[in-house]
Amino acid sequence: MKNIIELETGTRQLLAHIHGNVGILTLNRPESKNALSDELTPALRKQISELNKDSRIKILIITGAGDAFCAGGDVKSMNSDKDKGWTEKKPEEETINELQEKQITLTSALYNFSKPTIAVLPGAAAGAGFSIALSCDFRFASKSAFAIGGYGKIALTGDYGITWLLTKLVGPAKSKDILFSNRKIYTDEGLKFGIFDKIFDNEILLKESIEYAKHIGTFSPLALKVMKKNINNSSEINLLQALDQEAIDLIKVSKSKDHKEGIKAFVEKRKPSFTGN
């Protein structure tokens, strides 16, 4: 790839690049199927926050190195303390508060990212890795990819928004089927229910994802930001509330430089040059 800028993340477990106007975060623990670690996860949170503010970025891709997207929490580390379980090292209330904050600064930050996001899955997305993929606007997968809850097998109940995100996408009954049965959701079924949005051969997966991202990146960042906000909020409000909000947003955005540039470019039969203002 040409014209790539590498960003410093503080760890080789997370790689960050800017490809044109596309930000790419790569979970880089292929030997552990990119399982989340105490080194990887804080870096991921930080980069999501920083790229959200980076004006060079118009769309974000999150992917995994090797043949997996993310295996979720590192199960081996949960059993690393022989005397205490992994949740018993601190007082329960403190542990709960810490996890709540971690979820807000990862899942919520990604779900509410001000720019479009794509999870690119070269392989499995499990547990919290599945949650991270669901937090993105789109999920593009290789033909060998699959998603799985993974929680029931180790007697956990779900985290990083899995129950909310999955239910919002496929409905309660299907969510229960997926999480209760702990079965793998392969691409054919995942595509049918909207868990996956596009399927590609593995060798062209990232290339096609970047091309799609670049296409979206040609449109007004301001318009995309507001559309995403309203779509995300659509299930929380009724139609009349949605109509009111759309009216407010459209009138405000119609006064933007982006709108004026879009109209001018349309009349002049050229590609617009949007700035997000």
C-alpha positions in Angstrom: 0.0 0.0 0.0 1.3 3.5 -0.9 1.0 6.7 1.1 0.7 5.0 4.4 1.4 6.9 7.7 2.2 4.7 10.7 1.0 6.0 14.1 2.6 5.2 17.4 0.4 3.2 19.7 2.9 2.4 22.5 2.7 -1.3 21.8 3.3 -3.7 18.9 0.1 -5.5 20.0 -1.8 -2.7 18.3 -0.8 -1.3 14.9 -2.3 2.0 13.6 -2.0 3.4 10.1 -3.6 6.2 8.0 -4.2 5.1 4.5 -5.4 8.2 2.6 -8.3 9.3 4.7 -8.9 5.9 6.2 -7.7 5.0 9.7 -6.7 1.3 10.1 -6.3 -0.3 13.6 -4.9 -3.8 13.5 -5.1 -6.1 16.6 -1.7 -7.7 16.5 -1.5 -10.8 18.7 -1.9 -13.4 16.0 -0.4 -16.1 18.2 -3.3 -15.6 20.6 -6.0 -15.0 17.9 -5.7 -11.3 18.8 -7.2 -11.9 22.2 -7.5 -8.8 24.3 -4.7 -8.2 26.8 -3.8 -5.7 29.5 -1.4 -4.1 26.9 -3.6 -4.3 23.8 -6.9 -3.1 25.2 -5.8 0.2 26.8 -3.9 1.0 23.6 -7.1 0.3 21.6 -9.2 2.6 23.7 -6.6 5.4 23.4 -6.4 5.1 19.6 -10.2 5.0 19.2 -10.3 8.3 21.1 -7.5 9.9 19.3 -8.6 8.9 15.8 -12.1 10.2 16.5 -10.5 13.6 16.9 -8.1 13.2 14.0 -9.2 15.4 11.1 -7.2 13.3 8.7 -9.5 10.3 9.3 -12.9 10.1 7.6 -13.6 6.4 8.3 -12.1 3.8 10.6 -11.3 0.2 9.9 -10.6 -2.3 12.7 -9.1 -5.7 11.8 -7.0 -8.5 13.2 -3.6 -9.8 12.2 -3.3 -13.4 10.9 -6.4 -15.6 10.6 -8.6 -14.2 13.3 -10.3 -10.9 14.1 -10.4 -11.1 17.9 -10.8 -14.1 20.3 -12.2 -11.8 23.0 -10.8 -11.9 26.5 -7.6 -13.9 27.1 -9.1 -17.0 28.9 -5.7 -18.2 30.0 -5.0 -15.0 31.9 -8.3 -15.5 33.8 -6.8 -18.5 35.4 -3.3 -17.0 36.0 -3.8 -16.5 39.7 -3.8 -19.9 41.4 -5.3 -18.6 44.7 -8.0 -16.3 43.4 -10.3 -16.2 40.4 -9.7 -13.3 38.0 -12.6 -11.2 39.3 -11.6 -11.7 43.0 -8.4 -9.8 43.1 -10.1 -6.6 44.1 -13.3 -5.7 46.0 -16.4 -6.6 43.8 -17.7 -3.0 43.6 -14.3 -1.7 42.4 -14.1 -4.5 39.8 -17.6 -3.7 38.6 -16.8 0.1 38.3 -13.6 -0.6 36.5 -15.3 -2.9 33.9 -18.1 -0.4 33.4 -15.6 2.4 32.7 -13.6 0.1 30.3 -16.8 -0.8 28.4 -17.8 2.9 28.0 -14.4 3.8 26.7 -14.3 0.9 24.2 -17.7 -0.3 23.1 -19.6 3.0 23.6 -16.8 5.0 22.2 -16.7 2.8 19.1 -20.5 2.6 18.7 -20.7 6.4 18.9 -17.6 7.1 16.9 -18.3 10.3 14.9 -17.2 8.7 11.7 -18.3 5.5 9.9 -16.5 2.3 11.1 -15.9 -1.1 9.5 -14.8 -4.3 11.4 -12.8 -6.4 8.9 -12.9 -10.0 10.0 -10.2 -12.3 8.5 -11.4 -15.0 10.8 -13.1 -15.6 14.2 -14.8 -12.9 16.3 -15.5 -14.4 19.7 -16.8 -13.0 23.0 -15.7 -9.4 23.5 -14.2 -9.6 20.0 -17.7 -10.2 18.7 -18.9 -7.2 20.7 -16.2 -5.0 19.2 -17.3 -6.1 15.7 -20.9 -5.4 16.5 -20.0 -2.0 17.8 -18.9 -1.0 14.3 -21.3 0.2 11.6 -20.3 -2.6 9.2 -18.7 -6.0 9.4 -16.9 -7.3 6.3 -15.7 -10.9 6.6 -13.6 -13.4 4.8 -15.3 -16.6 3.7 -13.6 -18.5 6.5 -14.8 -16.1 9.2 -17.3 -16.8 11.9 -18.7 -15.2 15.1 -19.4 -16.9 18.4 -20.5 -15.8 21.8 -18.3 -18.1 23.8 -19.5 -16.9 27.2 -21.6 -19.9 28.2 -18.7 -22.3 27.8 -16.8 -20.6 30.5 -19.8 -19.6 32.7 -19.8 -15.9 31.9 -22.8 -13.8 30.9 -21.5 -11.4 28.3 -19.7 -8.0 28.3 -18.8 -5.1 26.1 -22.4 -4.7 25.0 -22.9 -8.1 23.4 -26.5 -8.7 24.6 -27.6 -5.1 23.6 -25.7 -4.9 20.3 -26.7 -8.4 19.1 -30.4 -8.0 20.1 -30.6 -4.6 18.4 -29.3 -6.2 15.2 -31.1 -9.6 15.0 -33.8 -9.4 17.6 -34.3 -11.2 21.0 -35.1 -14.7 19.8 -32.1 -14.9 17.5 -29.8 -13.4 20.1 -30.9 -16.1 22.6 -30.3 -18.8 20.0 -26.8 -17.5 19.2 -25.7 -16.9 22.8 -27.5 -19.8 24.5 -26.3 -22.4 22.0 -22.8 -21.0 21.7 -22.7 -22.1 18.1 -20.5 -20.6 15.4 -22.3 -18.2 13.0 -20.7 -18.7 9.7 -20.8 -16.2 6.8 -23.9 -17.5 5.0 -26.1 -17.3 8.1 -24.4 -14.2 9.3 -25.0 -12.4 6.0 -28.7 -13.4 6.1 -29.2 -11.8 9.6 -27.0 -8.8 9.1 -24.2 -9.9 11.4 -22.0 -9.7 8.3 -22.5 -7.1 5.6 -20.1 -8.2 2.9 -18.2 -11.4 2.3 -14.9 -11.5 0.3 -12.2 -14.0 -0.4 -9.5 -13.6 2.2 -6.8 -12.4 -0.2 -8.9 -9.4 -1.2 -10.7 -8.7 2.0 -8.7 -5.8 3.3 -8.2 -4.3 -0.2 -12.0 -4.3 -0.9 -12.7 -3.0 2.6 -10.4 0.0 2.1 -11.9 0.7 -1.3 -15.4 0.8 0.2 -14.1 3.0 3.0 -12.5 5.4 0.5 -15.8 5.6 -1.4 -17.7 6.6 1.8 -14.9 9.0 2.6 -15.7 11.0 -0.5 -18.9 12.3 1.1 -19.4 15.0 3.7 -18.0 14.0 7.1 -20.5 16.4 8.7 -23.5 14.7 6.9 -22.2 11.2 7.7 -21.8 12.1 11.4 -25.3 13.4 11.8 -26.9 10.5 9.8 -25.0 8.0 11.9 -26.2 9.7 15.1 -29.8 9.7 14.0 -29.7 6.0 12.8 -28.2 5.0 16.1 -30.9 6.8 18.0 -33.8 5.6 15.8 -34.9 2.7 18.0 -34.9 4.9 21.1 -37.4 7.5 19.8 -40.7 7.5 17.9 -41.4 8.7 14.4 -42.5 12.2 15.4 -39.4 12.7 17.5 -37.2 11.4 14.6 -39.0 13.8 12.2 -38.4 16.7 14.6 -34.7 15.8 15.0 -34.2 15.4 11.2 -35.7 18.8 10.6 -33.3 20.4 13.2 -30.3 18.7 11.8 -31.0 19.3 8.1 -31.6 23.0 8.6 -28.4 23.3 10.6 -26.3 21.3 8.2 -27.7 23.3 5.2 -25.8 26.3 6.5 -22.5 24.4 6.5 -19.6 24.9 4.1 -19.9 21.3 3.1 -23.5 21.8 1.9 -22.4 24.9 -0.1 -19.5 23.0 -1.6 -21.7 20.0 -2.5 -24.2 22.2 -4.3 -21.5 24.1 -6.2 -19.7 20.9 -7.2 -23.0 19.4 -8.4 -23.7 22.4 -10.6 -20.1 22.5 -11.9 -20.2 18.7 -12.5 -17.1 17.9 -10.5 -16.2 16.0 -7.4 -16.8 17.9 -4.2 -14.0 18.7 -1.7 -15.6 18.4 1.8 -13.9 19.5 5.0 -16.5 18.5 7.6 -17.4 22.1 8.3 
